[in-house]
């Protein structure tokens, strides 16, 4: 599934930011923002598919809102590696 999404992601213009926050009851949440999606009419669906990929591979909950992906996990290293390897994104900033 992720290889179908790669043509829709503009890896040259994307400056992806990964940050962690603590939400209710000190649960960690990873927020991914800055993914530029092009060449499609339904950008929300592409973002939802990327979110679904991460939720399945990390076995965690999550959602996509306002152009951001929220994942209920603390495995930030895996998320960063998957963005680089699977989606071909190179310009990634990690804020902890």
N, C-alpha and C positions, 0 to 999 in steps of 0.2 A: 503493500500500500504506500509507503513513503516515497518510493521511486516514482509513483504516478504524480505526486505532489511537487516534485523538484522543478518541473518546467514552470510552475506558477510562482515560485519563489525567486525573487531577484537577489541573488547573493552578493552582487557587487554594490548595490545601493543599501543593503540592509546593515544597520548597526544594531546588533541585538544586545539587549541588556538583560542579565539574569540577576535577580536579587531575591533575598529571603526576608520574610517577615514572620512574626509570631502573631497568630490570630487567637481566637477564643481558646481558653484553657491551655495556653502556651503551645499550641500545635503549629509546627512549621509549615509555611507555604512558600513555594517558589513561584515567582512572577517573571514570565518571559515577555518582553516587549520589544518592539522595533523590527519585527519581521515584515518586510515589504513583499506584498503579494501582487503580482501582475498577470496579464494575459488571461483574465477570466472575469466573468460578470458577477459571479457569486463568491466574493472574497470571504464572507462569513463561513461558507461551507468548507472552504479550503482550510481556514483556521480551525474549524471544528474537527476536521479530519486529522490535522496535526495534533490537536489536543487528544483525540481518541488514540492515536499512535502512542503518545507518551503514557496515557492512562493504562493502556494494555501492557506496555513493556515494563512499566514500573509497578503495576498492580496497586494503583492508588486512585484517589478521587481527583476531580478537577473540573474546570470549566474554561470557557473562553468568553471574555467580555471586553468591549471597547478596544478591540485590537490587541488584547493581552491574553496570555495563557496562564491560568492559575492551576498549580499542581499541589496537592496535599502530601508532600513528602519533603525530606531533607537531603535527598541524594543529588546534590547540585553537580557533582563531578560527572555522573552518568548523563545528566541532561546536557551539559556542555559538550561531552564527547559525542553524543548522538546528533547534536546540532551541527557539529563539524563533519562527522563521518557520513551520516545518512543524508542530510540536507545540503551539505556543501557550503555551509556558512563559515566564514573565516574571521570576520570582524565581530568578536564577542567580548563583551565586558562583564565581569563578574563582580557584583557588589554584595558583600556579606554584612 
